């Protein structure tokens, strides 16, 4: 059982399974619009950006309701790209 670091409430198991590195509950994470939820790991073999070699990250698009894989320097990277993955 994980406890939210902001409100001390239990973090639902479904959230912990989807985001094992999370340390906040859903309600507290809604108060942090600057911190998009991320998937814990990129797919095997896709851990490095093909353009700069920096590590990749899986992020969630609120606009499209989908996860996407991007350079870890995104959005600051001038070469940012997204790649389809399953």
C-alpha positions as CSV (number, residue, x, y, z in Angstrom):
1,X,0.0,0.0,0.0
2,X,1.3,3.4,-1.0
3,X,0.4,6.7,0.7
4,X,0.1,10.0,-1.0
5,X,2.9,12.3,0.1
6,X,0.6,15.4,-0.1
7,X,-2.6,14.3,1.7
8,X,-1.6,11.1,3.5
9,X,-4.5,9.1,1.8
10,X,-4.0,5.7,0.3
11,X,-3.1,5.7,-3.4
12,X,-5.5,3.4,-5.3
13,X,-4.0,0.1,-6.4
14,X,-5.0,0.7,-10.0
15,X,-3.0,3.9,-10.0
16,X,0.0,2.3,-8.5
17,X,-0.1,-0.5,-11.0
18,X,-0.3,1.9,-13.9
19,X,2.2,4.3,-12.5
20,X,4.5,2.4,-10.1
21,X,6.7,5.5,-9.4
22,X,3.8,7.7,-8.4
23,X,3.8,9.3,-5.0
24,X,0.5,11.2,-5.2
25,X,-3.1,10.3,-5.4
26,X,-5.3,11.2,-8.3
27,X,-6.8,14.3,-6.6
28,X,-3.4,15.7,-5.6
29,X,-1.9,15.0,-9.0
30,X,-4.7,17.0,-10.6
31,X,-3.4,20.1,-8.7
32,X,-0.1,19.7,-10.5
33,X,-0.8,20.6,-14.2
34,X,2.9,21.2,-14.9
35,X,3.8,17.6,-14.1
36,X,2.2,15.3,-16.7
37,X,1.8,11.7,-15.8
38,X,4.4,9.4,-17.2
39,X,4.6,5.7,-17.9
40,X,7.4,4.2,-15.9
41,X,9.5,2.8,-18.8
42,X,9.9,3.1,-22.5
43,X,9.5,-0.1,-24.6
44,X,12.5,-2.4,-24.7
45,X,15.0,-1.3,-27.4
46,X,13.5,2.3,-27.5
47,X,15.3,3.6,-24.3
48,X,17.5,6.2,-26.2
49,X,16.5,9.1,-28.5
50,X,17.5,8.2,-32.1
51,X,18.5,11.8,-32.8
52,X,20.6,12.8,-29.7
53,X,21.0,9.6,-27.6
54,X,19.3,11.1,-24.5
55,X,17.0,8.7,-22.7
56,X,13.4,8.6,-23.8
57,X,10.3,9.0,-21.8
58,X,6.7,7.8,-22.1
59,X,4.3,10.6,-21.5
60,X,0.5,11.0,-21.5
61,X,-1.3,13.5,-23.7
62,X,-4.3,15.1,-22.0
63,X,-5.4,16.5,-25.3
64,X,-5.5,13.1,-27.2
65,X,-5.9,10.8,-24.2
66,X,-2.9,8.6,-25.4
67,X,0.6,7.8,-24.2
68,X,3.5,8.8,-26.5
69,X,7.2,8.2,-26.5
70,X,9.5,11.2,-26.7
71,X,13.1,12.4,-26.1
72,X,13.7,13.0,-22.4
73,X,14.7,16.6,-23.3
74,X,11.2,17.3,-24.6
75,X,9.8,20.0,-24.8
76,X,13.1,21.9,-24.4
77,X,14.9,19.9,-27.1
78,X,14.8,21.7,-30.5
79,X,14.7,18.3,-32.2
80,X,11.8,16.8,-30.2
81,X,9.9,14.0,-31.8
82,X,7.3,11.5,-30.9
83,X,7.4,7.9,-32.0
84,X,4.5,5.4,-32.2
85,X,4.8,2.5,-29.9
86,X,2.7,-0.4,-28.6
